[in-house]
Amino acid sequence: MDIRALPYEVKRNPTALLIFLYLTEKGDSCSIGYIAQEIGFTEAAVSKSVGKLLKYNLVEKSYGKGNLGKRKTLIRVK
């Protein structure tokens, strides 16, 4: 997908743009914690930006089982 075709709210948010580019390049689903560690942002910032990407239907969100039985959020490009 071309960056110019993305919605304005996503283009002006550097975290959302970085997450989208990272997931596009990676091509696999990743957890929010792993994405935050790879791009150097906090998990809260990544989670908020993923919400914006979900709003425009650019990514999918699913849940898996993480360590100690906690819920792990997985993100994947549509």
N, CA, C and O atoms as a MOPAC input file, in Angstrom:
PM7 MOZYME 1SCF
protein

 N      0.84200 1    -1.17900 1     0.00000 1
 C      0.00000 1     0.00000 1     0.00000 1
 C      0.88600 1     1.24200 1     0.00000 1
 O      1.90000 1     1.29500 1     0.69600 1
 N      0.49800 1     2.21700 1    -0.77300 1
 C      1.23900 1     3.46200 1    -0.87200 1
 C      0.94500 1     4.34400 1     0.34400 1
 O     -0.19300 1     4.41600 1     0.80900 1
 N      1.96900 1     5.00200 1     0.84400 1
 C      1.80500 1     5.85100 1     2.02800 1
 C      0.87600 1     7.02300 1     1.72900 1
 O      0.14700 1     7.47200 1     2.61300 1
 N      0.89400 1     7.51900 1     0.50600 1
 C      0.02200 1     8.64700 1     0.15400 1
 C     -1.45200 1     8.27000 1     0.21200 1
 O     -2.30600 1     9.14500 1     0.35400 1
 N     -1.76200 1     6.98600 1     0.10500 1
 C     -3.15500 1     6.53300 1     0.13300 1
 C     -3.68700 1     6.35400 1     1.55600 1
 O     -4.88200 1     6.12500 1     1.74500 1
 N     -2.81800 1     6.45700 1     2.54900 1
 C     -3.25200 1     6.29200 1     3.94000 1
 C     -4.07300 1     7.49000 1     4.39400 1
 O     -3.88600 1     8.59200 1     3.87700 1
 N     -4.97900 1     7.29800 1     5.35000 1
 C     -5.76000 1     8.41800 1     5.89400 1
 C     -4.85500 1     9.45400 1     6.57200 1
 O     -3.77000 1     9.12900 1     7.05500 1
 N     -5.32000 1    10.69500 1     6.59700 1
 C     -4.52800 1    11.80500 1     7.13200 1
 C     -4.15100 1    11.57600 1     8.59300 1
 O     -3.02400 1    11.87200 1     8.99200 1
 N     -5.07300 1    11.05700 1     9.39100 1
 C     -4.81200 1    10.84800 1    10.82100 1
 C     -3.68100 1     9.84700 1    11.04400 1
 O     -2.92800 1     9.96900 1    12.01000 1
 N     -3.55900 1     8.86900 1    10.16500 1
 C     -2.48100 1     7.88500 1    10.27500 1
 C     -1.16600 1     8.49300 1     9.79100 1
 O     -0.11700 1     8.25600 1    10.39000 1
 N     -1.21500 1     9.26800 1     8.72000 1
 C      0.00500 1     9.87200 1     8.16400 1
 C      0.64800 1    10.86600 1     9.12000 1
 O      1.87300 1    10.97600 1     9.16200 1
 N     -0.14600 1    11.58100 1     9.87500 1
 C      0.43800 1    12.59400 1    10.76200 1
 C      0.85400 1    12.04200 1    12.12500 1
 O      1.42500 1    12.76600 1    12.94000 1
 N      0.57100 1    10.76400 1    12.37400 1
 C      0.97800 1    10.10800 1    13.61500 1
 C      2.20500 1     9.23600 1    13.32700 1
 O      2.07200 1     8.17700 1    12.71400 1
 N      3.39400 1     9.66500 1    13.75800 1
 C      4.60800 1     8.91400 1    13.41000 1
 C      4.63700 1     7.49700 1    13.98000 1
 O      5.19600 1     6.59500 1    13.35500 1
 N      4.04800 1     7.28900 1    15.14700 1
 C      4.04200 1     5.94700 1    15.72900 1
 C      3.17900 1     5.00600 1    14.90000 1
 O      3.58500 1     3.87900 1    14.61700 1
 N      2.00100 1     5.45600 1    14.51100 1
 C      1.11000 1     4.62300 1    13.69900 1
 C      1.74400 1     4.31500 1    12.34700 1
 O      1.63500 1     3.19700 1    11.84400 1
 N      2.39700 1     5.29700 1    11.77100 1
 C      3.06200 1     5.10100 1    10.48300 1
 C      4.19600 1     4.09600 1    10.60200 1
 O      4.36200 1     3.23000 1     9.74300 1
 N      4.97300 1     4.21300 1    11.66800 1
 C      6.08400 1     3.28200 1    11.88700 1
 C      5.57800 1     1.86100 1    12.11900 1
 O      6.15900 1     0.90500 1    11.60500 1
 N      4.51000 1     1.71700 1    12.88300 1
 C      3.93400 1     0.39600 1    13.14500 1
 C      3.43500 1    -0.21900 1    11.84400 1
 O      3.67900 1    -1.39500 1    11.57200 1
 N      2.73700 1     0.57500 1    11.04400 1
 C      2.20800 1     0.06200 1     9.78200 1
 C      3.33600 1    -0.36500 1     8.84300 1
 O      3.24900 1    -1.41900 1     8.21300 1
 N      4.37900 1     0.43500 1     8.74600 1
 C      5.52400 1     0.07900 1     7.89800 1
 C      6.23200 1    -1.16300 1     8.42200 1
 O      6.63900 1    -2.02300 1     7.64100 1
 N      6.38000 1    -1.26200 1     9.74000 1
 C      7.04800 1    -2.41800 1    10.34000 1
 C      6.26400 1    -3.69900 1    10.06500 1
 O      6.84000 1    -4.71800 1     9.68300 1
 N      4.94700 1    -3.64200 1    10.26400 1
 C      4.12400 1    -4.83100 1    10.03900 1
 C      4.06500 1    -5.20400 1     8.56000 1
 O      4.01800 1    -6.38700 1     8.22200 1
 N      4.06700 1    -4.21600 1     7.68500 1
 C      4.06600 1    -4.48600 1     6.25200 1
 C      5.35700 1    -5.17500 1     5.84100 1
 O      5.34100 1    -6.12200 1     5.05400 1
 N      6.47100 1    -4.69700 1     6.37400 1
 C      7.77000 1    -5.28800 1     6.05400 1
 C      7.89300 1    -6.68700 1     6.64700 1
 O      8.39900 1    -7.60000 1     5.99400 1
 N      7.43300 1    -6.85300 1     7.87600 1
 C      7.54900 1    -8.13200 1     8.57300 1
 C      6.61100 1    -9.17700 1     7.97200 1
 O      7.00000 1   -10.33000 1     7.78200 1
 N      5.37600 1    -8.77200 1     7.67400 1
 C      4.41600 1    -9.66900 1     7.05400 1
 C      3.80300 1   -10.70200 1     7.97300 1
 O      2.97900 1   -11.49800 1     7.52300 1
 N      4.16800 1   -10.72100 1     9.23200 1
 C      3.67700 1   -11.71000 1    10.18200 1
 C      2.96100 1   -10.98000 1    11.31400 1
 O      3.10100 1    -9.76400 1    11.44900 1
 N      2.20400 1   -11.69800 1    12.11800 1
 C      1.56800 1   -11.06100 1    13.26500 1
 C      2.57000 1   -10.94800 1    14.41200 1
 O      3.37600 1   -11.85000 1    14.63700 1
 N      2.51000 1    -9.84500 1    15.12400 1
 C      3.42500 1    -9.57200 1    16.23700 1
 C      2.62800 1    -9.05900 1    17.42100 1
 O      1.54800 1    -8.49300 1    17.25800 1
 N      3.16500 1    -9.26100 1    18.60800 1
 C      2.50500 1    -8.75100 1    19.80900 1
 C      2.84000 1    -7.27300 1    19.98200 1
 O      3.82200 1    -6.77400 1    19.43400 1
 N      2.00900 1    -6.59100 1    20.74900 1
 C      2.21700 1    -5.16500 1    20.98400 1
 C      3.54000 1    -4.93200 1    21.69700 1
 O      4.25800 1    -3.98600 1    21.37100 1
 N      3.87100 1    -5.77800 1    22.66100 1
 C      5.13700 1    -5.64100 1    23.38700 1
 C      6.34300 1    -5.81200 1    22.49000 1
 O      7.32700 1    -5.08500 1    22.62500 1
 N      6.27900 1    -6.76800 1    21.57200 1
 C      7.39200 1    -7.01400 1    20.65000 1
 C      7.56600 1    -5.84200 1    19.68500 1
 O      8.69100 1    -5.42500 1    19.40900 1
 N      6.45700 1    -5.31200 1    19.17200 1
 C      6.52500 1    -4.16100 1    18.26300 1
 C      7.12000 1    -2.96800 1    18.99300 1
 O      7.96700 1    -2.26300 1    18.44500 1
 N      6.68000 1    -2.73700 1    20.23300 1
 C      7.19200 1    -1.61000 1    21.01700 1
 C      8.69100 1    -1.73100 1    21.23300 1
 O      9.41600 1    -0.73900 1    21.15100 1
 N      9.15200 1    -2.92600 1    21.50500 1
 C     10.57800 1    -3.15100 1    21.73000 1
 C     11.37600 1    -2.93500 1    20.44300 1
 O     12.46900 1    -2.37100 1    20.47900 1
 N     10.84000 1    -3.37500 1    19.32000 1
 C     11.55300 1    -3.27400 1    18.04700 1
 C     11.65000 1    -1.84000 1    17.53600 1
 O     12.69200 1    -1.44300 1    17.01500 1
 N     10.57500 1    -1.05500 1    17.67700 1
 C     10.60700 1     0.30300 1    17.13100 1
 C     11.00600 1     1.34700 1    18.16800 1
 O     11.21500 1     2.50800 1    17.81900 1
 N     11.11400 1     0.95800 1    19.42600 1
 C     11.62000 1     1.86700 1    20.45000 1
 C     10.60200 1     2.80400 1    21.06000 1
 O     10.96700 1     3.88700 1    21.51700 1
 N      9.33200 1     2.42200 1    21.08100 1
 C      8.29000 1     3.21000 1    21.72500 1
 C      7.73000 1     2.41900 1    22.90200 1
 O      8.01800 1     1.23100 1    23.04800 1
 N      6.93400 1     3.07400 1    23.73800 1
 C      6.31500 1     2.38000 1    24.86400 1
 C      5.12000 1     1.56300 1    24.37400 1
 O      4.57700 1     1.81500 1    23.29800 1
 N      4.72300 1     0.58300 1    25.18100 1
 C      3.57600 1    -0.24700 1    24.81500 1
 C      2.28800 1     0.57200 1    24.76800 1
 O      1.40500 1     0.29100 1    23.95700 1
 N      2.17400 1     1.57300 1    25.62600 1
 C      0.97900 1     2.41600 1    25.63200 1
 C      0.86000 1     3.20900 1    24.33200 1
 O     -0.23200 1     3.33200 1    23.77800 1
 N      1.97200 1     3.74300 1    23.84600 1
 C      1.95900 1     4.49800 1    22.59000 1
 C      1.62500 1     3.58500 1    21.41500 1
 O      0.88500 1     3.97100 1    20.51000 1
 N      2.17000 1     2.38700 1    21.43400 1
 C      1.89200 1     1.42500 1    20.36000 1
 C      0.42200 1     1.02100 1    20.39200 1
 O     -0.22200 1     0.94100 1    19.34600 1
 N     -0.10700 1     0.76900 1    21.57200 1
 C     -1.50200 1     0.36800 1    21.70900 1
 C     -2.44500 1     1.46300 1    21.21400 1
 O     -3.43100 1     1.17100 1    20.53700 1
 N     -2.15300 1     2.70000 1    21.54000 1
 C     -2.98600 1     3.82200 1    21.10600 1
 C     -2.93100 1     3.98700 1    19.58800 1
 O     -3.95000 1     4.26200 1    18.95400 1
 N     -1.75500 1     3.82000 1    19.01400 1
 C     -1.60800 1     3.95200 1    17.56700 1
 C     -2.25300 1     2.79100 1    16.82600 1
 O     -2.77900 1     2.97000 1    15.72700 1
 N     -2.21700 1     1.61200 1    17.41300 1
 C     -2.89300 1     0.45800 1    16.80900 1
 C     -4.39900 1     0.71900 1    16.77400 1
 O     -5.08000 1     0.29600 1    15.84000 1
 N     -4.91200 1     1.40400 1    17.77500 1
 C     -6.32400 1     1.78200 1    17.77900 1
 C     -6.68700 1     2.64800 1    16.58700 1
 O     -7.75900 1     2.48900 1    16.00300 1
 N     -5.79700 1     3.56400 1    16.22200 1
 C     -6.03600 1     4.40500 1    15.04500 1
 C     -5.97900 1     3.58400 1    13.76500 1
 O     -6.76400 1     3.80700 1    12.84400 1
 N     -5.05200 1     2.63500 1    13.70900 1
 C     -4.96300 1     1.77300 1    12.52800 1
 C     -6.19300 1     0.87200 1    12.41700 1
 O     -6.65600 1     0.58600 1    11.31300 1
 N     -6.72100 1     0.42700 1    13.55300 1
 C     -7.93900 1    -0.38900 1    13.55700 1
 C     -9.14700 1     0.41800 1    13.09300 1
 O    -10.03100 1    -0.10700 1    12.41700 1
 N     -9.17800 1     1.68400 1    13.45700 1
 C    -10.28400 1     2.56700 1    13.09400 1
 C    -10.44100 1     2.65700 1    11.58000 1
 O    -11.56000 1     2.72800 1    11.07100 1
 N     -9.32000 1     2.65200 1    10.86400 1
 C     -9.34500 1     2.74300 1     9.40500 1
 C     -9.21300 1     1.37600 1     8.74000 1
 O     -8.97600 1     1.29400 1     7.53400 1
 N     -9.36300 1     0.31200 1     9.51000 1
 C     -9.39000 1    -1.05700 1     8.99800 1
 C     -8.10500 1    -1.43300 1     8.24800 1
 O     -8.16200 1    -2.09300 1     7.21100 1
 N     -6.96000 1    -1.01400 1     8.77000 1
 C     -5.67400 1    -1.32100 1     8.14700 1
 C     -5.00700 1    -2.54300 1     8.76300 1
 O     -4.18800 1    -3.19400 1     8.11400 1
 N     -5.34800 1    -2.86100 1    10.01000 1
 C     -4.75500 1    -4.00700 1    10.69800 1
 C     -5.85500 1    -4.83800 1    11.36400 1
 O     -6.98500 1    -4.37900 1    11.53200 1
 N     -5.50300 1    -6.06100 1    11.73500 1
 C     -6.39400 1    -6.93900 1    12.48700 1
 C     -5.81800 1    -7.15800 1    13.87000 1
 O     -4.60200 1    -7.21700 1    14.04800 1
 N     -6.69400 1    -7.27800 1    14.83900 1
 C     -6.27400 1    -7.49700 1    16.21800 1
 C     -6.83800 1    -8.83300 1    16.68000 1
 O     -8.02900 1    -9.10100 1    16.52000 1
 N     -5.98500 1    -9.66100 1    17.24800 1
 C     -6.44200 1   -10.93400 1    17.79600 1
 C     -5.76700 1   -11.14600 1    19.14100 1
 O     -4.82400 1   -10.43900 1    19.49500 1
 N     -6.25300 1   -12.11100 1    19.87000 1
 C     -5.72700 1   -12.36200 1    21.20400 1
 C     -5.18500 1   -13.77500 1    21.29200 1
 O     -5.77500 1   -14.71700 1    20.76200 1
 N     -4.05800 1   -13.91000 1    21.96400 1
 C     -3.45300 1   -15.20900 1    22.20200 1
 C     -3.13000 1   -15.34700 1    23.67600 1
 O     -3.35500 1   -14.42100 1    24.45600 1
 N     -2.61100 1   -16.48500 1    24.05500 1
 C     -2.25800 1   -16.71500 1    25.45000 1
 C     -0.77600 1   -16.43600 1    25.63000 1
 O      0.05900 1   -17.04400 1    24.96100 1
 N     -0.45100 1   -15.53100 1    26.52200 1
 C      0.93400 1   -15.16500 1    26.77900 1
 C      1.48800 1   -15.85400 1    28.00400 1
 O      0.95300 1   -16.86500 1    28.45700 1
 N      2.56200 1   -15.30200 1    28.53700 1
 C      3.20700 1   -15.84700 1    29.73300 1
 C      2.30100 1   -15.70100 1    30.95100 1
 O      1.56700 1   -14.72100 1    31.07500 1
 N      2.35800 1   -16.66100 1    31.82600 1
 C      1.60900 1   -16.66700 1    33.08600 1
 C      0.10500 1   -16.57900 1    32.87400 1
 O     -0.61500 1   -16.09800 1    33.75000 1
 N     -0.37600 1   -17.03400 1    31.72800 1
 C     -1.80500 1   -17.04700 1    31.46700 1
 C     -2.39700 1   -15.70500 1    31.11400 1
 O     -3.61700 1   -15.58800 1    30.99300 1
 N     -1.56900 1   -14.68300 1    30.94300 1
 C     -2.08200 1   -13.36500 1    30.58900 1
 C     -2.44300 1   -13.32800 1    29.10800 1
 O     -1.91000 1   -14.08900 1    28.30100 1
 N     -3.34800 1   -12.43600 1    28.77600 1
 C     -3.77600 1   -12.29100 1    27.38800 1
 C     -2.72600 1   -11.51300 1    26.60600 1
 O     -2.24100 1   -10.48000 1    27.06800 1
 N     -2.37700 1   -12.00300 1    25.43000 1
 C     -1.39900 1   -11.34200 1    24.57200 1
 C     -2.12800 1   -10.82700 1    23.33500 1
 O     -2.84800 1   -11.58200 1    22.68200 1
 N     -1.94800 1    -9.54900 1    23.00900 1
 C     -2.59300 1    -8.94700 1    21.85800 1
 C     -1.67900 1    -9.06100 1    20.64700 1
 O     -0.52800 1    -8.62600 1    20.68600 1
 N     -2.19100 1    -9.64400 1    19.58200 1
 C     -1.42800 1    -9.82000 1    18.35000 1
 C     -1.99700 1    -8.91600 1    17.26200 1
 O     -3.21300 1    -8.78800 1    17.11800 1
 N     -1.10600 1    -8.29200 1    16.50200 1
 C     -1.49800 1    -7.36500 1    15.44800 1
 C     -0.98800 1    -7.89900 1    14.11700 1
 O      0.13400 1    -8.39600 1    14.02600 1
 N     -1.82600 1    -7.79100 1    13.07900 1
 C     -1.44600 1    -8.26600 1    11.74800 1
 C     -2.03900 1    -7.33400 1    10.69300 1
 O     -3.15600 1    -6.84300 1    10.85600 1
 N     -1.29900 1    -7.08900 1     9.61700 1
 C     -1.79100 1    -6.25700 1     8.51900 1
 C     -2.83500 1    -7.03900 1     7.74200 1
 O     -2.68600 1    -8.24000 1     7.51600 1
 N     -3.89000 1    -6.35200 1     7.33600 1
 C     -4.94300 1    -7.01400 1     6.53800 1
 C     -4.49400 1    -7.20900 1     5.12400 1
 O     -5.24100 1    -7.74700 1     4.30700 1

